[in-house]
Amino acid sequence: MTLPIETNRLFKIKAATFALTRQMAADTIELYKREKRLFYNHIKKQKTGFRFSWCIMIIKSLFLQGYPFTKVK
């Protein structure tokens, strides 16, 4: 059974979007780890603190949406 062209295209778009979202989540976690290390070293307190809270907010929202946090190759 072959899928109609439109359905197939839509599926590819969804898959690509999901992969991109997972990559963004992985990047955000890397950023979060780096920022957390800077945060606890008390380097550039105000700026790092702002980015640190921003990372937490994004990760929390992704968790609530149910994205799996796995490394994307």
ZILIN-V478325 format. One record per pair of residues at least 12 apart in sequence whose C-alpha atoms are under 8 Angstrom apart, sorted by sequence separation. I is the first residue (numbers start at 1). GAP is how many residues later the second one is. If there is no record, write none. Layout:
I	GAP
I	GAP
This chain:
35	13
39	13
35	16
36	16
35	17
32	20
32	23
31	24
32	24
29	26
28	27
28	30
29	30
28	31
25	34
25	37
26	43
25	44
26	44
22	45
26	45
22	46
26	46
22	47
22	48
23	48
22	49
23	49
22	50
19	53
